[in-house]
Amino acid sequence: NDFGISNFINTEACSTAEILFDIFENNNFKINSEIALCLYYGFMSDTGNLSWGKVNSTTLNKLAKLKLYGVDHELVSKNLFGRRKIKNLRLMGYVLQNFILIERLKFCYFVMNKDVLETLDAKYEDCEGIIELMKTLEGYDIFLLLKEHRSEFKGSLRSNNVDVNKLASIFGGGGHKKAAGFSISESSDKIINRIKIYLGNL
């Protein structure tokens, strides 16, 4: 449902940053070096380092305009994707050794509960980037990292072929066709079973 006074919706945009860029340009808002840097980070983070489907020549032209304000592309990319804390790397290793594969559904998932985090002396924030690493597994189409956070589970969904936005919507979430998420107060077993049923009916 719509909310607020004005709603800016562009399903062809690669990121929220691109929508903001268009609003600024179309209304002659002044962009300075700080705004340009923030927008550039938004473009890069929301597109997984320009690796997702909505990136096109228009996207690259807009990034080129932002670079004119002195944005350091190499530094932005390194800050977002080229630095990992030791706890994050250990979590990645643990997930890669223990994720669960359901071959008939081409479904790969891992439940990151509080016990795992405590065992590895890690925090919820240390899960950053794990779902993207899982998505590199060949032969599978649906990837889920289910993270226990306080009194609920937060799911990060990725896909190569299946529309995970539709899948996330059954849990009240959403996102893009290949990347979506949700938050829900259900047991991990119930969440996984609901996803299995959904995928089995495709």
Summary of the structure (lengths in Angstrom):
residues: 202
radius of gyration: 18.5
end to end distance: 26.4
largest distance: 53.0
contacts: 559
relative contact order: 0.09
helix: 47%
strand: 16%
